[in-house]
């Protein structure tokens, strides 16, 4: 392969991968204050709280990918006024 084609390949690969993928811990740190605030305001979190708790349990059990998915679901399920 030519050096230019290698550089082009690397550039395309870098551009097609997600620029910022949040880890389970980052998502947990983002969600926790929002959940605490919503609970203090007696807002119904419903599925968001359930997904958060499942993510927390998965994280404690060492299942990073599963925890990330639960935290993403919790973030999506947060009530609009709690985001």
N, C-alpha and C positions, 0 to 999 in steps of 0.2 A: 504494500500500500504506500501511496505517496504521503508525505507529511501533511499536505493540505487536506487530503481526504480524511486523514485521521483527525485533524483538527475540526473539520466539518462534522464528522460523526460524533465527536465528543460534545460539540456545541449543540447539535440536535438532541442528543441524549439529555443534556443538562436542561434544555428548554422544555422537554416533554415530561420531566419528572416534577412532582409538586414542589413548589418553592418553599412552602411552609406547612409541614404536617405536624400537628400538635401531638405531643405524647400524652399518655394517660395522666401523668402527674401534672402537666401543664393545664390540661382540661379540668382536673380536680381543683387546682388552685384558682382557676377562673370561676368555676361554678360555686364553690363553697361560700364565698361572701354573698353571692346573689341569693343562694338558698337560705342562708341565715337571715338575710334582710327580709326576704319574702315571708319566712316563718315568723319573724318578729312583727310583721305587719298583718299576720293571720291570713295570708293569701293561700289559696288552695293550689298546691303544686302537683297533685295527682301523680301522673305517670313520670313526671320529671324527678320527683323525689325517689320513686321506686327505682328508676333507672340509675340514679346517682348512687343509691345504696347498693345496688347490684354491682356497679362499677367499683365502688369502694371495696366490696368483698372480693371481687376478682383481683383487684390490685394487691390486696393483702395476701391472696393465695398465689401471687406471682404470675398471674395471667395478664400480661401487659396488653396484648391485642384485644382480648375480650373486654378488659376494663376500658380501653379506648372507645370501643364501640358503644358500650353502655353510657359513657360520659357524653359521647356525641348525641346519642338518643335523648339523654337528659337535657342537653343544651337545646335541642330542637323542640322538646316538649315543654320548655319553660313558658309560662304565661307571658304574653306580650308586655304586660306592665311590670314584669319582674326581670326582664332582660336588661 
